[in-house]
């Protein structure tokens, strides 16, 4: 996906910070054994089975990257939502899917 929409650096950081905060809040609402920790702008989710999902910002590319057992994903803001650069899947959809897969619980993420 090549979006002509490009965030300025400060707007990018504000949006990513909001995504990480919303993700943490969304996870507080679920009844699952998931530890969330933000360190240096990187959100690490650790599950009871010791697997992890890592969500971090890639400032030069203006992307959010997600690493999960099922693979690595790159998301770019299209002016309305964060979309995977290969599949066009939304960040919310991907996070709901990979967190559900790794936790063993059905979890719907809203950010």
HELIX and SHEET records of a PDB file:
HELIX    1   1 UNK A    9  UNK A   28  1                                  20    
HELIX    2   2 UNK A   59  UNK A   61  5                                   3    
HELIX    3   3 UNK A   91  UNK A  103  1                                  13    
SHEET    1   A 6 UNK A  34  UNK A  39  0                                        
SHEET    2   A 6 UNK A  42  UNK A  47 -1                                        
SHEET    3   A 6 UNK A  52  UNK A  58 -1                                        
SHEET    4   A 6 UNK A  63  UNK A  68 -1                                        
SHEET    5   A 6 UNK A  71  UNK A  77 -1                                        
SHEET    6   A 6 UNK A  82  UNK A  84 -1                                        
END                                                                             
